[in-house]
Structure formats: structure tokens, C-alpha cells
């Protein structure tokens, strides 16, 4: 975890997968990429995906230049603007940088206006315990550019010794048009009671299903 030198509300959460999440409020500025306790000026180059989380409303001039090397930019639905120079965008188009976010948000418009590929962001569905199996499960609806969507299960179980955890991951593939004619209730019926209530109240999933079905109906008219 890194903290911005100039804005105490801006926090960077680093992941070993190459994902860097930035949390904050309002619009981010170029100077927000300068950190309190990081000696290297090229610290951002360790990550290939930047996820701008909810609460951040914009990316000011020069901010994205610090992440010109990334392969993927994920924008939450609260982001309403992002300054990007012609040079930056030219490089992103050449390297086929992927923009991710929800449908009908700035993220999708930003991708279309700048001729960049767009893919809906993954949707966390539920997180629950299976007490009988001493298991904790995290369930995510994932989307892929070159493969069908899937439901990903990340399962954590107690290991054979203190401080050790077992478990594993597996994914259940979905047809590309899995959403057609489906409501949140239909989707929730696929899961156990531990996940069902969370899925029924999942606003992101609800928006995805509503918009996707509307687009499908418009295509078939």
C-alpha cells in the first residue's frame, strides 16, 4: 500500500497480479502520483493494470501520463472525465490498451471516442462462508476479450497446520449470451442461499443485465 505525498486521501493498493488500485475522492492530479515512502520515480511501471475506484470523479491533466505503460485501465462509474494527450492515446491505440468499466458510463464513452477496445469490468457477486466445509468462497462474474464469460470461484479452506490455508480456484464457463432474458432473480437461483441474497441486492449486476438485455432487444428489432 502506497500513500500520496500531496493528498492524504489518495491511496494506492498494490497486488502481485500486476493490478494497482487507486482510492480517493474527487479529481486526481499529476502530483498525486508522487508517493510518501517510495524512492523510485518509476514505481508505477511495476503494474500493468490501473483500477480507479469509486469516489474518484476525474483524472486531471498529466495524471495518466504516469501510467502510459499500462495494458488496461479500469474506470469506476463515478469517473466522469479523464484528460489524455494525443501522444498518450496514440501509444495506447498502438499497444491496444483495454478500457474497462460499466456499460453506459464515461469509461465506455472514453473508449469509443478514442478508438480503444472496451470490455465490461468484472462483477463481484458474493462472498460467504460454508461452515460445514470450513470454507470461505469469493464469487465473481468475469468477462474476457477472447473467451466466453465465466463464474470464478476462489475458495479458501483451513490448512493442516496453524497459519496455513488451502483451497483453490475454478471457473464455470457461461455462454456469451447468458444474460438474454435473464433477471437478477434468475441469476441468483443458480447459487446457494449463502450467495443468493447478496446477488439479489447486487446493483452492478442489475444494471448489467438490464442494459445488456435492452441492447440485445434493439439489435434484434
N, C-alpha and C positions, 0 to 999 in steps of 0.2 A: 504494500500500500504506500502510495506517494501523496504528498501534500503540496499544493501550490504555494509558492513563496509569496505571491501577491494577493491571494484570495483564500482565506481560511475555509470557505465553503466549497472550494473545488478540491475533490479527492480523486485520485486515480487508483483503481483496484486492478492489480496485475494477476494474470492467470498463466499457468505454464503452457496452456494450449496455444498461446500467441494472441489471446484476446486481452485487450485493455479496455476497461470500463471507466468512464469519467462521470462523476456525480457532481451536482452543483445546482445553482439557481440562476435564472435569467440568462443573459448572453455571455458567452465565454470570449475572452480576448487572447491575443497572441502571448501576452506576458503570463497568462495563466498556465502556460506550458513550462514555465521555469519553476523548478522544484526546490523545496527547503533543504533536503538532505541527499541530493543526487549530484555526484561530482561530474558525471559525463554529460556533455551537452547533447549527445546522440542517444540518450536513454530511450526515446520513443521508438527507435529503429529496432528494438528487440521484439516489437509486436507487429503483427500483420493485419490485425482487425481492431478497429476502434468502435466502441459502442457508446453512444451518447444517450444517457439515461433520462428518465422522466424528471421534469423540473427545470431542465435546461431549455431555453426558448430560442436560442440562436447561437451561431458560430461567427464571430466577428472577423473582420479583415485580418488576414495573416495567421489565424488560428490553425486552419487546415494545412498550412504550409509545413508545420512541424510534423505532419503525418502524410506527407506527399508520397511516401514509400508504401503505404498500406495497400492491401488487396481487397479489403472490404470495409465499408462504412455503414454502421447500423445507427439509424436515427429514430429516437422515440417519437411518439405522436405529439409531444409538447414542443418539439423543434419546429419553428416557423420560418427560419431563414438561415442561410449559410453562404458566406462570402467565399468565392473561389475564383482565382485568377485564370485567365485564358491559358497561361502556361501550365498551371496545375491541372486543369481539365484536359488539356491536350495530352499530358503524360498519363493521366488516368484512363483516357479512352484508348491510348496505345497499349496500355497494360491490361485493359479490360477489367478495371476495378468495379466491383459489385456494390450496389447500393441496396440496403435492406431497410425495411420498415413496414408499417401497416398500409393497407390499401387506402386510397383517398386521403392521404396526408401529404405534407410537404416532401417527405422522403421520396414518394413515388413521382411527384411533380419535378423534383430536383433531378432525378434520374432521366426522366423523359426530356426535359428541357436541355439537358447537357449530353444527350445521346449515350447514356451509360446504362448498363444492364440493371434490372431491378428484380428483386426476389423478396417475397413476403418474409418477415422475420419469424423465427421460431416462436411458438406459443407455449409457455409453461402451463401445464394443465392442472397438476395436482402434486401434493407431497403429503405422504401419510405413512403410518406405521401398521405393519402386520404383526400383531402381538404374538400370535401363535408361532410364527416363524422367526420371531425376534428380528424382524426385517424392517428397514426404512426405505421406501421407494420414492423416487422423483420421476415424474412422467411428463414428457414434452412432445408436442406435435412439431415435427421438423419438416422443413422444405429444402429441396435440393435443386440445383440448376440442371443437372444431367441425370437425375434419378427420380423415381416416384417419391412422394412424401411418405413419412413413416411416423409411428408412435415409438418413442425411445423410452426405455425403462432403465433407470440407473438404480441398482439395488444394493443396499448396504446391510450386511449382517455381521453379528458379533463373531470375532475370530476365536481361535482356540487358546489364545493367551491374552492377558490384560494388555490393553492398548493396541490390539491387533484387530483389524476389520477385514472381513471377507466380502462376499457379494459378487456382483458382476453387472454387465450391461447387455441388453439385447434390444432389437428393434423389430417391430411388426410393420411390414410394408402395407401401404394403402394404395388403392387405385388413384390415378391422377384426378379423377372427377369425384372423389369420395364425398365431397360436400354437396353434390347436386341433390336437391330436395330434402336435405338434412337440416334439422333444427338442433339447438343446443341439447334439448331433451333427448333426441335420437342419439346424439353423440355420447351423452352421459350414460345411456343404457348399456354401452359396451363395457363399462367398468364396474369395479366392486363398489360397495357402499362407502368405503373409505375415500374414494376419489369422486364419487358421483356428485355429492353436494358442492364440492369445490368447482367442479366443471360446470354445474348448473349456474353458478354465480360468476363464471369467468367472462368478463365483459369483452376482453380481447377476442376470445373465441366467438362470442356472439356477433361482434362486428364483422369478423372474417366470414362467417357463414352467411350472414345477411348480404354483404356486398358481393361475395363470390356467386351466390345464387342469383342476385339481381343481374350481374354481368352475364351469367350463363343464359338467363332468360332473354336478355337483349340480343345475344348472339344468335339465338335460335328463332327469333321473330322474323 
